[in-house]
Amino acid sequence: MSGDGGDVAASLRSLGCSVDAAADGGLVVCWRDPAWLHDVLECLGHGVWREGDRVHVVAHADRERLAHAVRAALAPQALLLDLDGVLADIEGRKPLASVPVVQELAARWPLGVVTSCPRRLAESVLARHGFLPFVRTVVCEEDGPGKPDPFPVRLALQRLGVATAWMVGDNPSDATAARTAGVVPLAIAPHGIGAESHAERLRAAGAVRLLALADVLGLAR
């Protein structure tokens, strides 16, 4: 991975990782959260394995795609959110997130909402609960194919002018759309009846972590 790995190693080092060449031509990476790096790279389709605090990345022919995955894991440029089930319960007409949490997230990243709702409904819900001022773009039903197609996720990236992001959803279709678009899929941890089976479906679709929205900032520290 000498030629192809140089760019990836440089990306990793610029993000604070320790990087060494492996005997098999891949890379051995040390970072403060090796489980996170391993799980994201694996989710995005790259060959990796862990030994303690060391992440082994196999030799990779597509250095650009691997470098993109590294940047997505460690330095996302935006945060994308589903609306129903993440920010609000639309049917129940109640917020699921708090304005201070959304404001704190918006101070860290530009926020985009990716939803299957019509635009008028989505913007009304966001405004009703006080979230709209913190959202840079809203990708809606009218904009094109919906999740699990990666189109709305890619459109949100384009509108925000960024290449990498994390996305928080609550359904497997959210995770599939994010993963296929090269975005790190996260999911709201389910609760109540059927939570365990729903969590399994989220993980099977690629969700790297199941968490509360307020916990997302902790992943970036």
N, C-alpha and C positions, 0 to 999 in steps of 0.2 A: 504493500500500500504506500510505497515511498512517494511516487508522483501524485497519486490520487489522494493520499492521506495527508499531504502537506497542508492543503487548504483547510481540511477538517481539523487537523491538529492546531492550526493557527486560530481557527474559530474557537476551539475549546479553550486554548490558553488565554485568549482575549477575554473570555468570560470567567476566568479565575480557576480553571481546571489545571491539574497537573497531568501531563500527557507523556507517555513513553511508547516507543515502537514495540510491538509484540513479535515474537519469533515467527508467527504464522503470517506476518505481513499486515496484521491489523494494528489496532491501538489499544493501549491499556490506560484507562482514565480514572483519576481520583477526583472526587468532588464531594462537597459537604453532605450531599444527600444522594448517595449512589443508587438507592432504590428508585428514586424519582427519575433520574437520568436513564437507568436501565428500562424502567417500565414505559417511559415515553418513547424511547427509540424502538423498543419492541412493538409497541402499539402502532407506530408509524411504519412498520414493515422492515426494520433493520435487524440484522443478526447480532445479538448481544448475549452475554452471560455475565454473572456476578461471582466474584470470589471476595467475600468480606466487603471492604470498602473500595474495591477495584472493579471497574466495569470494563469488560473486554468487548471491543467492537471489531467484528470480523472485517476482513478486507472487502472493500466495496467498489464496484465499478462506477457507480453514479455518485461521484464525490459531491456534486452540487445538491442532490437530494438529501444526502446524509448531512451536509453542513446546514441545510435548511432545517432539518429535524433537530439538530443540536441547538440552533438558535431558537426554534420554537419551544424547546424544552426549558432553556435557561434564560432566554431574554425575549419573551413575547412582547410585541409592539402594541397589542390591543387585547381587549377582553370582549367576547361576544356572549350574549345572554339570550336564552329563550324567554318568552314572555309568560305564557300560561304555565304554571307549575314551578316557575323559578322566581319571577318578580311578583306575580299576582295569581290569585285564583279568580279567573274571569267569571266563571259561573257563580261563584259565591260572592263576587264583588268585594273581595278583600285583598289587601296586600300580603305577600308572603315574605317580602324583604322590607327592611326599614330604610327610610331616606338617608340617615347617617351612614349606613353601610354602603349604599349605592354611591353616595357622595365621596366616600373614602376610596372606593374602587375607581371612580372617575378621576380622582386626583392622581391615581397611579397609572392608569391606562385610558386611552380613548375607548368609550363604550359603544358597542353596536348591539341592536336587538334584532334577532333573526326569528321570525314567527310565521306561522301559517295563517294567522288572522288577517282579515282585511285591514288596510291601512287606517281607515277611519276608526275602527274599533281599537286597534293597537294604540294609536296615538291618544285616543280618549282614555283608555285604561292607564297609560303611562302618565297622562296629565292628572287624572283623578287622584292617583296615589303619590304625586309629587316627584316622579322619576324623570319626566320628560326633559327638564333642563339639563340633565346630566348625560343624556344620550346623544351621540353624534349622528347616528344614522339608524333608520328602521327599515329592514328588509321584510316585505310583507307578501301576502298571497298574490297580489297583482304583479309582482316583479318578475315572476317566472316559475319554473319548476320548484316544488317544495321539497323539504326534507323527507326521505333520506338522501335525495339527490344533493350533491355538494354545491350546486349552483348558488343557492342563497348565501351560503357561507363565503364562497369566493366573491360574490357581489359585495358583501359587507366588507371584506378585506379591500377590495378595489375602491369602494367609496371612502374608506378610512385612509387610503393611501399607505397601507402597511403590507408586509409580506408574511408576518408570523403572528399567531394569536393563540389564546386558550379560549375554549367555549364551554359554557355551563348550560346543560340541558337537564331534562328530567325523563326523557324517553330514549329508547334505543335508536330511534330515527335521528335524534340530535347527535348522538355519539357517532353514528355511521356517517352522517353528513360531514361532521367535523374531521373525522379521521381520513375520509376520502379526499378532503380538501387540504390535507397536510396540517390541520389545526389540532392542537392537543385537546382531546375530549375529556371533560369533567362532568360529573352529574350530581344532582342533589340527592343525598342519601334518603331512600324511601322509608316511610314509617307506616305503622298500622297493619291492617290485614293485607296479606300478600306481599309484604315488604321484602321478605327474603327471596322469593322467586323473581320479583321485579329487579332486585339488586343483581341477581344472577344474569338476567337479560341485559342489564346495562353493562355489566362487565364483559359479557360475550360480544356485545356490539363495539367494545373498545374503550369504554370509560376507564380512564387511568386511576381516578380517585372518586370515591363517593363521599360527599362532604356537605356542609352548610355553606351558603353563599358567603357568610362572614369569614369563613376559614380560607378563602381563596388567597387573600393577601399573605397569609402565613406561608403558602407554598413559594412565594416569590422572594422571601427573605433569606 
